[in-house]
């Protein structure tokens, strides 16, 4: 299965026994918009704001990173709870087209599970005239998947800082240009405005305008313009849209990792990390 599939591919295979569709929709930061209750028939909720993100305090300053990845054993438990079985293939989509589905794909990929992102997400599915159905909490089957964790998929603040200092990897920031420069405040009250010294801005929407990924040859050019030939560390507000950059890199055969804590960790008041453009 490819890392990116379209609605025709999914429509032809929907209902196959070992194919699981997950709805990884999220509300935009700073909003209280409800998640869609209807989605692609058979879809299971993949709650990145809830059960599929780590919640703990590691330094006394509150939860780090907002959407940090679960420990492998915890991820395995949650995947089994929603009914993922050994050998399943998983397709992730979201209601925005291309926003949070790539985060689900990146987590699944890191867990050793064959996964893909639905290009265009739910809007593309609806636009093609396909039906909707209620999103379920599980597949209804007992899950038995085993997580084989790829530790290279995610990096922490120290690895990111080292890359910024050495230049051995390019740190690409998927947030909007206004948030990158600090012209727009962070939606989280305890997070400063601006960016990491040495990071480059590459808004995820430049790679997926209108919720659909650009063709590989265009992705290659945009990534080369931002990163040269260096390996990529993708960052964003909380490690979600950074995965869109990681998806783009994967589609063109480039090495990438996601800085899991991202700006919610680095830019947080009291983190001690340097910031450029902070208001």
Secondary structure, DSSP 8 states (H G I E B T S, - for coil): --SEE-HHHHHHHTT-TTEEEEE-----TT------SEEETT-EE--TTTTTS---BSSSSSBSSSS----HHHHHHHHHHTT--TT-EEEEE-TTSSSSHHHHHHHHHHTT--EEEETTHHHHHHHTT--EEE-BSS-SS---------GGGEE-HHHHHHHHHH-SEEEEE-S-HHHHHTSS--SSTTB-SSB-TT-EE--HHHHSGGGS---HHHHHHHHHHHHTTSEEEEE-SSSSTHHHHHHHHHHTT--EEEESSHHHHHTBTTS----BS--
